[in-house]
Amino acid sequence: MPKGRIVIDEDRCKGCELCVGACPPALLVLDRTQLNSRGYHPAHLVDPDGKCSGCALCAVMCPEACITVYRMRAARPPTAQAVTV
């Protein structure tokens, strides 16, 4: 399974929870312990086991475009090299 991570611009987040509902492994929650500069509880990634696949559904659903998604590239197998004789 691919691995990924997201970065949320918490100051732009308006706490609408659309990303929370869109996350298939349910790794997003609203951080009810803090308020951002706009007075909203921002979304927060809770992924201690690294289950985020970088599917980007959260970013697609975000009306404020405050989620950036990073996907890790899979290691490529070594390629055969031509040998000149």
Secondary structure, 3 states (H helix, E strand, C coil): CCCEEEEECCCCCCCCCHHHHHCCCCCEEECCCCCCCCCCCCEEECCCCCCCCCCCHHHHHCCCCCEEEEECCCCCCCCCCCCCC
